[in-house]
Amino acid sequence: MKTHNNSFIHCTAGERRGLIVLSLLIVGGIGFRLLAFHNLRSEPLRLDEEKYVAYMTFAKRQQWLKDSLQAVWDKQRQSYDNKSNNHNFKFLQDTNKKKYANGNSFSYSKHVSKLDINTADSLDLESIPGIGAKTACQMIQYREKLGGYVSLDQLLEVSYMDSIRLSRLRSYLCLYDSTAIRRININRADINELKQHPYIDYYLAKSIVVHRKANGGYRNLEEMRTATKLYPELFEKLKPYLCVE
């Protein structure tokens, strides 16, 4: 009786060639997957210059619109303030009555010193006419996100705050020290840390990190502005919150 031997040696020439080709395909497939995975992990951050230019054009347009609207609001506020002295007086009276009705012994005649918006707590802010618990909380939360206020005008970036309301509050608020600001080191911060700031979005954070790695770090803030093509208005807003140390 003839027995069958299944060893590779006793295969026919055609079968051996088929097994060799199949082995090469398997090894090649595994090698290709490993190489692709390695390249995917080691691929550096790249900045799409065309998308960045389009983004900055859009951002400049938005800034222009914001500045234009702010000019309109300021003009309306000035007109409003000139015509509404009696209304403002009634506003203060009504707010004062509300404070007393809630059991708060605060009196406008006793509120002489201004509050520093970088150090005031929520109870301090709520003692000001026109600021409730919700507004006080929002002012403090935004202060923490910024790293501190450098201008009273930044309160306009707080929810439900407008120029008319802020004009009523200016006599109660101040900035005694705007130098104690929490700054971000742009030579060390990663993308996630940078984009936590209200003035920095993901694309700008990525741009800062990419150019930093390409140039070996920034020597000064102006070098960062030039490298990222940051438009001047936003750069001036950001400058107090950044450092290169």
Helices and strands as residue ranges (DSSP letters): H 13-42, H 49-83, H 85-101, G 108-110, E 115-116, H 122-126, H 133-146, G 152-157, H 163-169, G 170-172, E 173-174, E 184-185, H 191-194, H 202-215, H 221-228, H 232-238, G 239-241, E 242-243
